[in-house]
Amino acid sequence: MKHYQKSYEGVSLCSPITIPYKRYSPESAHWWAGAALKELRLQTNLTSNDIDGVIFSSFSSNPDTVVGIVQHLGLSPTWMDNIPTGGASGVMAIRRAARAVQSGDANIVVCIAADTNHIDSFQKTLDTFSRFSQDATYPYGQGGPNATFAIITEYFMRKFNLTREEFGKIAIAQRHNARTNPIALMQKPLNMSQYLDAKPIANPLHLFDCVMPCAGAEAFVVTSPEIAEKFSLSTVKILSTIERHNAFPEDHIQYRGGWVKDIDNLWATSNHSPSDINFAQVYDDYPAIVAMQLQDLGFCENGEIKQFINNTDFTILGNLPLNTNGGQLSAGQAGAAGGYQNVTEALRQCMKQPLGQQIPNSTTGLISGFGMVNYDRGVCTGAAIIKIDKIR
């Protein structure tokens, strides 16, 4: 059955918040969520009584989900949702919050992602990440994202005739962008020789292919245009979104994602094409996943990703600015907040309020998410096309 998507008329995205990341933090995920809410209230003049919807995403808040966070933060919403899907959670939060506002279930939905990073946080997350990993991979001595993405990266390289130089171009462009972002964790210049000669991690991955885990929080608001105007908030429109889970289980190793199944719907509903996009904020835990998204989302034909990367300038002043705050590869990966980072930076670029350098033309952008990676694939994918509405 063909799916016809209802429009997002009457919904506004606003108030992107980023709490500066730290490599390690003694604080809990709850503290980071509270810091995001506090900053949001300072910037918007929203009170706890104004907020009647909450979405929460985290890996390190266990045993608490959104229920515990709502109590911890002293909120009393009429609607809430927990989205524990990592890199796909930001797009999913947009979709769910938007429909809640349209239906009248909530008027002001605050979407928060927060994670801490203690010395042993990564091991604890790994231990309880998924039953599939515990049963099917750990007994064989394989565990953690580097080993998984080494499999995906190597297969993607063979299938599409890519070399490490193509992935290096992505990582170097994002480092270039990060150097304009004062709160990015990695600010040192990066060139191709440094990228290629970096410490091997899990063949074919080297050091600069891997994100740096850290602590941090992100937040944004989904509401109606009328309420945004009441609080004098700049707004961004949602033109279209897609979401897909467990796509292509028949593929032995992942080389494509769920975007492929729904890409025609994404572009047709938005009345835009890839050539209309001024910038892309895509989930970037590893360069291979960036390349996969660019191809699957239609920026090039299937099988032409090598040429596309080599012919495209991904820096802020380039022909397709990519992850303009540096992305996770250079700004850091704060757990589930990494799945919101691309949303908040996209909103800021549209509103002319970026963390770093402003794109000259930032009217229309694409956000893409990818998350919940098991042995050889990411299960959750999503994407959204947004456009500036009003700057106040």
HELIX and SHEET records of a PDB file:
HELIX    1   1 ALA A   29  THR A   44  1                                  16    
HELIX    2   2 VAL A   66  LEU A   73  1                                   8    
HELIX    3   3 GLY A   86  ALA A   88  5                                   3    
HELIX    4   4 SER A   89  SER A  103  1                                  15    
HELIX    5   5 SER A  121  ASP A  127  1                                   7    
HELIX    6   6 ARG A  131  ALA A  136  1                                   6    
HELIX    7   7 TYR A  138  TYR A  140  5                                   3    
HELIX    8   8 PRO A  145  PHE A  160  1                                  16    
HELIX    9   9 ARG A  164  ALA A  178  1                                  15    
HELIX   10  10 MET A  192  ASP A  197  1                                   6    
HELIX   11  11 LEU A  207  ASP A  209  5                                   3    
HELIX   12  12 PRO A  225  LYS A  230  1                                   6    
HELIX   13  13 TRP A  259  SER A  270  1                                  12    
HELIX   14  14 PRO A  274  ASP A  276  5                                   3    
HELIX   15  15 PRO A  287  ASP A  296  1                                  10    
HELIX   16  16 ILE A  305  ASN A  311  1                                   7    
HELIX   17  17 GLY A  327  ALA A  331  1                                   5    
HELIX   18  18 GLY A  335  ALA A  337  5                                   3    
HELIX   19  19 GLY A  338  CYS A  350  1                                  13    
SHEET    1   A 5 SER A  12  LYS A  22  0                                        
SHEET    2   A 5 ALA A 215  THR A 223 -1                                        
SHEET    3   A 5 VAL A 109  ASP A 115 -1                                        
SHEET    4   A 5 GLY A  53  SER A  57  1                                        
SHEET    5   A 5 TRP A  79  ASN A  82  1                                        
SHEET    1   B 2 PRO A 200  ALA A 202  0                                        
SHEET    2   B 2 LEU A 205  HIS A 206 -1                                        
SHEET    1   C 4 THR A 235  HIS A 245  0                                        
SHEET    2   C 4 GLY A 378  LYS A 390 -1                                        
SHEET    3   C 4 THR A 364  VAL A 373 -1                                        
SHEET    4   C 4 PHE A 279  VAL A 282  1                                        
END                                                                             
